[in-house]
Amino acid sequence: MGRTLLSILTALCMASACALTAAEPLPPVAIGGMEFTLEVARTDAERAKGLMERRYLAEEGGMLFIQPAPQPAAMWMKNTRIPLDCLFLDADGRLLQAVTMKVEPPRRADESLAAYERRLPVYRCDKPVAVVVELRAGMAQALGLRPGDRFGGLALREIFRNLP
């Protein structure tokens, strides 16, 4: 497991060195013997939008959210139509928590935005999170990912230094 997880952080460093734009995915990243193409959400606006409104995510697709600094993180499924696994990683590349997020019923025509947002579950990790990875639901279990798995020896601080 260690070698494949190391590939994730190696790809992250390559991405930071190449200064990819948000629309560009990382080079393929190996996770548990499978290669993924992860889009990168770096800015507040990109993190807020995430995978909203998408109706399809390739089996090997996903999104990587880079936190502005390690901090507790919360994700939700606002306007998200694809069930997702959410992987919370610390600054040392260790998997803190993995949760499966279910698709929620869309906002009803007679429902206020505030009421819609209040009824959505929030998936939290109260530990300092540096990176969140979203994959198709079921992938974490299929790949055998467990809290404490280390995603390589690369410190994510290098990525933070190279963010715009």
N, C-alpha and C positions, 0 to 999 in steps of 0.2 A: 504494500500500500504506500510506503514511504516514497518510492521512486516516482510513482504516478502523481502523488501529491506535490512532490518537488517540481514537477513539470508545470503545475499551475502557477507557482510563484516565479518560476523562471520566465514564463510567458508574460507575467505581470511586469517584471523588470524590463523585458524586451519592449513591452508596450510603452512603459514610461520613458524609456530611452528614445523610442521612435516618436514620441509626442503625438500619438494617435488622436484624432478628433473623436468626439463622442459618437458620431455616426459609424465610425469604423470599428469592426470587431477586433478582438485580440487575435493573434495567431492561434491556430488550434491548440487547445489545452487538454492534456490527458488527465482524466479523473477516473480512477478505478478501472483502468484498462479501456476506457472509451474516450474518444476525442470529442471535445465540445468547442463550438464557436460562440464566444461570449461577447455580447455588446457591452460597452462600458458607459456607465452613468457617473459622471464626475461632478457636475454642477448641481445646485439645489433644484433647479428646474428639471434637469434630466432625472434626478433621483425621485422627484415628485411624480413624474410621468411614468417612469418605469415601463412596464409591459401593458399599460392600460390600453383598452380598446382593441387589442390584438385578438384575432380569432384563431390563430395558428402559431405554434412554436415547434420548430423541427425537433425531432427526438434528441438531436445533438446540439440544440440551441440553448441559449440562456442569456442572462444579464448579470453583470458584475457591478455592484454599487460600491464606490469608494467613499468612505466617510471622510468628512473634512478633518477629523481627528478621532482617535479611538474614544468611543462613548457608548452608553446603552443605546440600543436601536429598536425601532418598532416598524413593522411592515403591515400593510393591510391590502385588501383586494378591491379597493375602490375602482369601479369601471374595468375590472380585470375579468376576462372571459375564459382564461386558461387556468386550470388547477396547477399549482406550483409547489415545489420544494424550496424552502428558504434555508440556506446555510449561513450561519453567523460565524465569522472567523475573527480571531484576535490579531494583534499586530505581529505576533510571532508565527502566524499562519496555522494556528491550532483551531480545530473545529470546536466551537463552544456549544453549539446547539443546532439541531436540524428539525424543522417543523414542516408539515404539509399544510398548505393553505388551500382551502376549498373555494370554489366559485360561489359567490353570493348572488342572490336575486338582484337584478338591476333596479335602479331607482324607478319607482312608480311615478306615473304622470301627476298623481295627486300628492306626492311626497316631497317635502321640502329638502333641500340639499343638506341642511343641518340634521334633519331626522334620518335621512339616508346614511350619513356619515356616522351618526350615533349608533346605528344598529349593526355596523360592520365590526366583526371581531378584529382585534389588534394582536398581532403575534410579536411578542417582545423577547428581547434578550437583555437582561439587566447588567450583564458584564460589559466591559469596554470592548466594543466591536469596531474593527478596522475596515472590514470588507464583508459585504453580503453578496452571496451568489444565489440567483434564482435559476432553477432547472425545472423541467417538466415534473409534475407530481409523480412520486414513486421512484425517481432516479436514486435518491439517497439510499433507500432501502435496497434497491436492485444492485447498487454498487457496494453495499456493505459499509457505508460510511458511519462512523460512530464518534460521539463527543470525545475529545482528546486526540483524535487523529491529527497528526501534524501535516500541514500542507507545505512541506519542504522546510529548509533551513533559512530561507531568504527572509530578511526583515522587510516588512511592508513600508518602513519609513522611507526607503528609497523612492517608492512610488509617490508618497506624499510630497517629497522634495521636488519632484518633477511635474506636479500638477500646475495647470495654468493659474 
